[in-house]
Amino acid sequence: MFNFIKSKTFLKHVFLYLLFIGVICLIVTLWLASYTSHGKMIKVPNFTGVKLADLDQFVSDKNVKYLVVDSIYDTKSPIGSVIKQEPEPDAEVKDGRTIYLYVNSVMPPSVLMPKLVDRSLRQAQAMLTTYGLKLGNVKFIPDQCANCVLDQLAKGKRITQGTSIAKGTVVNLIVGKGLSDEEVGIPCLYGLSRREAIERLADASLSAGAITFDEPKDSLTSKLYRQSPKCGKDKTIKMGATIDLFFTTDHNKIPASPVDTVATNSKDEQNYDQ
C-alpha cells in the first residue's frame, strides 16, 4: 500500500485531481466576478424631477435599474415627478444596481378643514401650516374684534369646519380690523416670495392688492422688487388697507433694503394674542 502511494501513477492522479479542482475554482471565481460586476462601481444618476413617463428613456443609457416604491405629495414639486431616491445621487454603487424612487402623487391627500373663525389671525396662520393648507388673500373689514377671523373661504365659497379638503388648498380669510381708523406701519417686503409677502402683510394687519409677475411662468421663484404704496420708517397706512405687489425673477431689480424696517405696532401684538 505504501509503495502504491509513492508510485508515479498515484502522484499523477493526485496532481490531475488538484489541477481539476483548481480550474473549477478559477472558473467559478471568474464567473462570480463577472456576474456581480466585482470591483466595478458607478455613480448613481440624479432622478429628481424626472417625470414618471420619462424614466425608461432616462435610464436607457445608464447602467442602473429603477423601481418606484411609493408616492409622496409635495406641493413644491411637479406632479408625477421623482422627488426622492435611494441611494442618493452621486453615491457609488455596483453596475446594474436598482434605484428606489419616490414619486410626487398625482392626487393630493385630504385633510379636514379646521375651525379658524373666532381665532386670531396669527393662530389661523399657524393652523393652516399645521394642516398643510396655504394662506391666500386676507381681507380686512370693520368689526369690533380686531385681527379676529370672521370667515374662511376656498375657491370663493365658505368652507366649514370638518369639510374634507385637499392638502395644499389655498384658504382666504375675512378678518376684522376694529372700528377705529388706526394706522399701522408699511412693512418693506423686498426679496420675499408671494407666500412670504402675504404672510408678512397679514402680520401687519394689511392685505395684498393687485399681484403682478414679470414672468408668470416662473412665479414660484419670483421675488418682490416693488410695492405700492412704498414702505418707509415713518410711513403708515390704515389698518386693513391693501398693498400692490410686484414680483420678478431678475434679482438685480430688488432694492438693497432691509426686508422689514417697520416695527410691529404693540397694540396689534396684543390683539393677535387675544
Phi and psi in degrees as a GROMACS rama.xvg file:
@    title "Ramachandran Plot"
@    xaxis  label "Phi"
@    yaxis  label "Psi"
@TYPE xy
-63.9469  -38.1563  PHE-2
-64.6571  -34.6379  ASN-3
-66.0065  -41.1811  PHE-4
-62.5158  -32.2038  ILE-5
-86.526  -3.61562  LYS-6
-72.3866  156.635  SER-7
-64.871  -33.8382  LYS-8
-63.1337  -45.4363  THR-9
-64.9996  -45.8847  PHE-10
-62.8422  -35.6544  LEU-11
-63.676  -43.4883  LYS-12
-66.0195  -39.702  HIS-13
-62.522  -43.5149  VAL-14
-61.4841  -45.2747  PHE-15
-64.2534  -37.6489  LEU-16
-64.2059  -46.4327  TYR-17
-65.2242  -37.7935  LEU-18
-63.2702  -42.9598  LEU-19
-61.1798  -46.9665  PHE-20
-60.8825  -40.9714  ILE-21
-63.7324  -42.0412  GLY-22
-64.0772  -43.3838  VAL-23
-59.9507  -46.0551  ILE-24
-61.5256  -40.4729  CYS-25
-64.2375  -44.0659  LEU-26
-62.4573  -44.9509  ILE-27
-62.7683  -42.5494  VAL-28
-62.7233  -44.384  THR-29
-65.1915  -38.6662  LEU-30
-65.9779  -44.2592  TRP-31
-63.8209  -39.8262  LEU-32
-63.8937  -39.3917  ALA-33
-70.3943  -41.7043  SER-34
-66.282  -39.0526  TYR-35
-96.8103  6.51364  THR-36
51.6663  46.3821  SER-37
-56.0009  126.804  HIS-38
80.8284  -7.39217  GLY-39
-97.646  113.911  LYS-40
-117.624  145.914  MET-41
-131.239  161.512  ILE-42
-90.3686  137.723  LYS-43
-70.2157  127.801  VAL-44
-70.8097  159.901  PRO-45
-89.5273  109.876  ASN-46
-86.2922  -9.37056  PHE-47
-56.044  127.612  THR-48
89.5377  -10.6906  GLY-49
-73.1287  131.085  VAL-50
-69.4026  149.05  LYS-51
-55.5565  -40.7141  LEU-52
-71.4609  -16.3568  ALA-53
-102.229  3.75761  ASP-54
-64.4767  -42.2588  LEU-55
-60.2435  -44.3464  ASP-56
-67.1089  -36.2265  GLN-57
-62.8419  -38.683  PHE-58
-92.5983  -0.504591  VAL-59
-61.1115  -31.6616  SER-60
-108.816  18.3294  ASP-61
-122.583  147.582  LYS-62
-89.1834  48.8425  ASN-63
-137.727  161.794  VAL-64
-113.446  167.121  LYS-65
-136.183  156.46  TYR-66
-146.374  121.25  LEU-67
-80.5707  116.622  VAL-68
-105.185  -19.466  VAL-69
-165.45  166.166  ASP-70
-122.802  141.45  SER-71
-130.486  139.5  ILE-72
-93.6564  123.485  TYR-73
-135.5  116.033  ASP-74
-68.4444  -16.8771  THR-75
-90.4494  -6.09219  LYS-76
-115.459  151.783  SER-77
-61.4249  142.908  PRO-78
-63.3056  136.356  ILE-79
77.4622  13.8446  GLY-80
-108.496  158.984  SER-81
-73.1888  129.755  VAL-82
-118.614  -10.016  ILE-83
-156.876  149.445  LYS-84
-147.414  154.718  GLN-85
-136.925  123.75  GLU-86
-67.5397  166.35  PRO-87
-68.9897  160.096  GLU-88
-57.1184  143.428  PRO-89
73.7863  0.536808  ASP-90
-68.5447  146.348  ALA-91
-90.0309  123.756  GLU-92
-135.593  169.025  VAL-93
-71.7234  149.861  LYS-94
-56.1505  132.907  ASP-95
87.6255  7.52895  GLY-96
-64.8235  144.629  ARG-97
-86.8058  127.929  THR-98
-101.548  126.387  ILE-99
-91.132  127.944  TYR-100
-116.291  147.238  LEU-101
-119.973  123.681  TYR-102
-108.609  144.649  VAL-103
-67.03  124.202  ASN-104
-63.0999  141.625  SER-105
-70.9327  -38.3785  VAL-106
-107.243  122.403  MET-107
-70.5152  147.993  PRO-108
-68.0667  160.587  PRO-109
-103.654  151.496  SER-110
-131.822  162.333  VAL-111
-89.5521  129.561  LEU-112
-61.8138  124.799  MET-113
-77.5255  165.537  PRO-114
-87.9308  113.083  LYS-115
-102.21  -22.1113  LEU-116
-61.3908  138.706  VAL-117
77.6472  1.45664  ASP-118
-96.8277  161.94  ARG-119
-71.3407  157.574  SER-120
-59.1325  -39.8852  LEU-121
-63.8112  -42.0395  ARG-122
-63.712  -40.5615  GLN-123
-62.5358  -41.943  ALA-124
-59.847  -45.139  GLN-125
-64.1125  -39.89  ALA-126
-67.5847  -39.3411  MET-127
-60.1562  -43.119  LEU-128
-62.8742  -43.0705  THR-129
-61.8891  -37.8993  THR-130
-86.3486  -0.210362  TYR-131
76.9259  24.4767  GLY-132
-104.82  164.146  LEU-133
-112.136  140.365  LYS-134
-79.4135  124.94  LEU-135
-98.1143  -135.435  GLY-136
-75.3401  143.227  ASN-137
-114.994  117.178  VAL-138
-107.271  126.568  LYS-139
-99.2616  133.195  PHE-140
-130.751  156.405  ILE-141
-60.8413  127.863  PRO-142
-161.643  148.28  ASP-143
-64.7746  -22.1015  GLN-144
-97.9719  100.013  CYS-145
-71.4691  135.273  ALA-146
64.8478  21.846  ASN-147
-97.8737  137.077  CYS-148
-73.2158  124.765  VAL-149
-102.157  -26.472  LEU-150
-159.237  155.254  ASP-151
-128.787  130.995  GLN-152
-130.852  148.475  LEU-153
-139.049  126.374  ALA-154
55.1505  37.8014  LYS-155
81.8878  -0.42262  GLY-156
-119.749  147.29  LYS-157
-65.1335  135.554  ARG-158
-121.577  120.257  ILE-159
-87.2464  162.557  THR-160
-58.8566  136.576  GLN-161
90.2929  -7.5774  GLY-162
-71.4498  136.369  THR-163
-72.0927  127.979  SER-164
-141.071  144.386  ILE-165
-67.9502  137.785  ALA-166
-61.2851  137.931  LYS-167
94.2598  -3.69281  GLY-168
-63.3665  141.965  THR-169
-84.7545  126.065  VAL-170
-112.737  122.928  VAL-171
-95.0466  144.973  ASN-172
-121.62  142.654  LEU-173
-103.921  123.003  ILE-174
-126.808  141.355  VAL-175
-74.4479  144.257  GLY-176
-116.732  13.0318  LYS-177
83.9987  176.791  GLY-178
-107.663  1.15738  LEU-179
-95.6084  171.197  SER-180
-98.3701  38.7425  ASP-181
-62.5469  141.802  GLU-182
-108.245  150.441  GLU-183
-126.88  159.736  VAL-184
-70.0061  151.745  GLY-185
-93.1211  114.286  ILE-186
-74.2351  148.61  PRO-187
-86.2604  125.716  CYS-188
-112.146  10.6086  LEU-189
-56.8742  133.142  TYR-190
87.3868  -1.29656  GLY-191
-90.6528  153.965  LEU-192
-77.3424  172.439  SER-193
-58.7497  -47.5858  ARG-194
-62.2874  -44.4579  ARG-195
-64.3748  -38.5252  GLU-196
-65.8178  -42.8241  ALA-197
-64.1015  -41.6252  ILE-198
-65.524  -38.968  GLU-199
-66.561  -39.1586  ARG-200
-63.7779  -41.764  LEU-201
-61.7947  -39.34  ALA-202
-61.5206  -30.6401  ASP-203
-93.4182  10.4994  ALA-204
63.542  36.3152  SER-205
-126.327  169.675  LEU-206
-135.873  162.054  SER-207
-79.1147  137.414  ALA-208
-95.5708  -124.331  GLY-209
-70.7865  136.585  ALA-210
-118.494  122.075  ILE-211
-123.851  134.938  THR-212
-114.544  133.689  PHE-213
-62.7433  -40.6925  ASP-214
-127.567  89.7399  GLU-215
-53.2468  -33.5369  PRO-216
-69.3045  -20.045  LYS-217
-109.611  33.1599  ASP-218
-61.9131  -28.372  SER-219
-71.0256  -25.7314  LEU-220
-104.022  -1.25246  THR-221
-74.5727  149.871  SER-222
-124.252  153.357  LYS-223
-74.6111  130.671  LEU-224
-122.301  -11.9426  TYR-225
-150.043  146.821  ARG-226
-143.855  150.18  GLN-227
-138.143  121.095  SER-228
-71.6863  161.679  PRO-229
-71.5162  157.695  LYS-230
-89.5024  167.804  CYS-231
177.902  157.181  GLY-232
-57.9853  -40.0082  LYS-233
-109.076  9.95163  ASP-234
-86.7145  132.995  LYS-235
-129.308  166.851  THR-236
-152.93  156.6  ILE-237
-64.4464  139.415  LYS-238
-55.2355  134.575  MET-239
90.2773  -4.24144  GLY-240
-69.3057  166.855  ALA-241
-105.297  150.191  THR-242
-121.315  125.335  ILE-243
-77.4408  137.674  ASP-244
-119.936  139.44  LEU-245
-128.897  128.583  PHE-246
-121.344  152.417  PHE-247
-147.9  158.407  THR-248
-95.4963  -8.20594  THR-249
-88.2382  98.0768  ASP-250
-68.9927  -11.2365  HIS-251
-70.0974  -18.6186  ASN-252
-80.4864  -16.8662  LYS-253
-74.4458  123.882  ILE-254
-61.9001  145.751  PRO-255
-81.6537  79.8205  ALA-256
-137.287  149.418  SER-257
-54.2957  145.616  PRO-258
-60.019  -37.7177  VAL-259
-145.833  109.55  ASP-260
-103.485  5.33059  THR-261
-108.418  125.451  VAL-262
-72.3215  142.91  ALA-263
-70.8144  135.46  THR-264
-63.0628  126.672  ASN-265
-62.7839  -32.1302  SER-266
-66.9124  -36.5591  LYS-267
-63.986  -40.5635  ASP-268
-59.9291  -38.7413  GLU-269
-66.2472  -37.9141  GLN-270
-65.8894  -39.2887  ASN-271
-61.7166  -36.702  TYR-272
-83.3402  -1.13052  ASP-273
